[in-house]
Amino acid sequence: MSYQASSQSSQRPIHRPGTDAIDVLGNLFAAPFVWLERMRDRRRIADLDDHMLRDIGLSRTQAEDLASTPFWRR
């Protein structure tokens, strides 16, 4: 049995019509959930005490900066 090895990196992905629109709609649907998760995570980091912040490698200033970042920014 023989086969021809091909490099995946040299092949272009197959484009299926309409998938771009589906991706956009999926991202629009997911965005509020991502934003909510970011808000919660940032609030939790801001609530950590200095000892816990040191454990994760953040200073109080870094935690406050992160907590003040708008939820739509990464």
Secondary structure, 3 states (H helix, E strand, C coil): CCCCCCCHHHCCCCCCCCHHHHHHHHHHHHHHHHHHHHHHHHHHHHHCCHHHHHHCCCCHHHHHHHHCCCCCCC
